[in-house]
């Protein structure tokens, strides 16, 4: 049984490995994407701050992926970013992405965010389909600064 829970420090190594494995599998550039983010090995510490959270999908102690919410660097106070949402292939298509986004957006609302932003890559069609289903809309260019210069698909959602 898969469960979504808040990250703990012991998840750092497994989660970093899962994210890198997924990024390699989907063929993202190693520069200008999450692959080169220094926080991949310190996800617990990265999200252990006010108005930030990271959730993992776990089963019997094994981490299969996750997603987080944090303030969008360089954006207004009321804008967060859905960050590092990646799942191993074995759990895709089971509705966990939908559940994860709901959990993340609920946290965002509870923390007074009014907008949620996402960056992705053009060939990540399944992710984009899910984002659109959850009410995100395409925008013409980036907002804030993620450092992910290789990402060139931008979406935003007005939170209720």
C-alpha positions as CSV (number, residue, x, y, z in Angstrom):
1,X,0.0,0.0,0.0
2,X,1.5,3.3,-1.1
3,X,1.2,6.2,1.2
4,X,2.0,9.9,0.9
5,X,3.8,11.4,3.9
6,X,6.0,14.3,4.8
7,X,9.7,13.8,4.1
8,X,12.1,12.8,6.9
9,X,15.8,13.2,7.1
10,X,16.3,9.4,6.5
11,X,14.7,9.8,3.0
12,X,17.5,12.1,1.7
13,X,19.7,9.4,0.0
14,X,16.8,7.3,-1.4
15,X,14.9,10.3,-2.7
16,X,18.0,11.9,-4.4
17,X,18.6,8.6,-6.1
18,X,15.0,8.2,-7.2
19,X,14.9,11.7,-8.6
20,X,18.1,11.2,-10.6
21,X,16.9,7.8,-11.9
22,X,13.7,9.3,-13.2
23,X,15.5,12.3,-14.7
24,X,17.9,10.0,-16.5
25,X,15.0,7.8,-17.6
26,X,13.1,10.7,-19.2
27,X,16.2,12.1,-20.8
28,X,16.4,15.6,-19.2
29,X,19.5,17.6,-19.7
30,X,21.9,17.4,-16.8
31,X,22.4,21.1,-16.8
32,X,19.7,23.7,-16.4
33,X,17.2,21.2,-14.8
34,X,16.6,19.7,-11.4
35,X,19.3,17.2,-12.1
36,X,22.0,19.8,-11.3
37,X,20.2,21.2,-8.2
38,X,22.6,21.0,-5.2
39,X,19.7,20.3,-2.9
40,X,18.9,16.8,-4.4
41,X,20.9,15.2,-1.6
42,X,19.5,17.4,1.1
43,X,15.7,17.5,0.4
44,X,14.7,17.3,4.0
45,X,16.8,20.3,4.9
46,X,15.8,22.2,1.8
47,X,12.1,22.0,2.7
48,X,12.5,22.3,6.4
49,X,11.5,25.9,6.4
50,X,8.4,28.1,6.8
51,X,5.9,27.8,4.0
52,X,7.7,24.8,2.4
53,X,6.9,21.1,2.4
54,X,8.0,18.0,0.6
55,X,6.0,14.8,0.5
56,X,7.2,11.4,-0.5
57,X,5.4,8.3,-1.8
58,X,6.5,5.4,0.2
59,X,5.7,1.7,0.5
60,X,7.3,-0.6,3.2
61,X,10.1,1.9,3.8
62,X,11.0,2.4,0.1
63,X,10.6,5.8,-1.5
64,X,9.1,5.8,-5.0
65,X,8.9,9.6,-5.6
66,X,7.7,12.8,-4.3
67,X,6.7,16.5,-4.8
68,X,7.1,19.7,-2.9
69,X,5.8,23.2,-2.5
70,X,8.0,26.2,-1.7
71,X,8.0,29.9,-2.4
72,X,9.0,30.6,-5.9
73,X,12.4,32.3,-5.8
74,X,12.3,35.8,-7.2
75,X,8.5,35.9,-7.3
76,X,5.9,37.7,-5.2
77,X,5.2,36.5,-1.6
78,X,1.9,34.9,-2.7
79,X,3.4,32.7,-5.4
80,X,4.7,29.2,-4.8
81,X,6.1,26.6,-7.0
82,X,5.3,22.9,-7.3
83,X,8.8,21.4,-7.2
84,X,10.5,18.2,-8.0
85,X,7.5,16.0,-8.7
86,X,8.9,12.8,-10.0
87,X,7.8,9.1,-9.6
88,X,9.4,5.9,-10.5
89,X,7.7,4.1,-13.5
90,X,6.3,1.3,-11.3
91,X,3.9,3.7,-9.5
92,X,2.8,5.9,-12.4
93,X,-0.8,5.7,-13.6
94,X,-2.1,4.8,-10.1
95,X,-3.5,8.2,-9.3
96,X,-0.7,9.1,-6.9
97,X,0.3,12.2,-8.9
98,X,-3.2,13.5,-8.6
99,X,-3.2,12.9,-4.9
100,X,0.2,14.4,-4.5
101,X,-0.8,17.6,-6.3
102,X,-4.0,17.9,-4.1
103,X,-1.9,17.5,-1.0
104,X,0.6,20.1,-2.2
105,X,-2.0,22.6,-3.3
106,X,-3.9,22.2,0.0
107,X,-0.6,23.0,1.8
108,X,-0.1,26.1,-0.5
109,X,-3.6,27.4,0.3
110,X,-3.1,26.8,4.1
111,X,0.1,28.9,3.8
112,X,-1.5,31.9,2.1
113,X,-0.2,31.3,-1.4
114,X,-2.5,32.6,-4.2
115,X,-0.7,31.2,-7.2
116,X,1.2,28.0,-7.9
117,X,3.8,27.9,-10.7
118,X,5.4,24.9,-12.6
119,X,8.1,24.6,-15.1
120,X,8.6,21.5,-17.2
121,X,9.9,20.3,-20.5
122,X,7.9,19.9,-23.8
123,X,8.2,16.1,-24.0
124,X,6.8,15.6,-20.5
125,X,3.3,15.2,-21.9
126,X,1.8,13.0,-19.2
127,X,2.8,15.5,-16.5
128,X,1.4,18.4,-18.5
129,X,-1.8,16.5,-19.0
130,X,-2.1,16.1,-15.2
131,X,-1.3,19.7,-14.5
132,X,-3.9,20.9,-17.0
133,X,-6.5,18.5,-15.4
134,X,-5.7,20.1,-12.0
135,X,-6.4,23.6,-13.3
136,X,-3.0,24.8,-14.3
137,X,-2.8,26.9,-17.5
138,X,0.1,27.6,-19.9
139,X,1.8,31.0,-19.7
140,X,4.1,32.5,-22.2
141,X,7.3,32.8,-20.2
142,X,8.9,32.1,-16.8
143,X,8.3,33.9,-13.6
144,X,10.6,34.1,-10.7
145,X,13.9,32.3,-10.9
146,X,14.3,28.5,-10.6
147,X,17.7,28.2,-12.2
148,X,16.2,25.6,-14.6
149,X,17.1,27.4,-17.8
150,X,16.5,24.2,-19.9
151,X,12.8,24.1,-18.9
152,X,10.8,26.0,-21.4
153,X,7.1,25.1,-20.7
154,X,5.5,27.2,-18.0
155,X,2.2,26.8,-16.2
156,X,0.4,28.6,-13.4
157,X,-2.7,28.1,-11.3
158,X,-4.7,30.6,-9.4
159,X,-5.5,29.0,-6.0
160,X,-9.0,29.4,-4.5
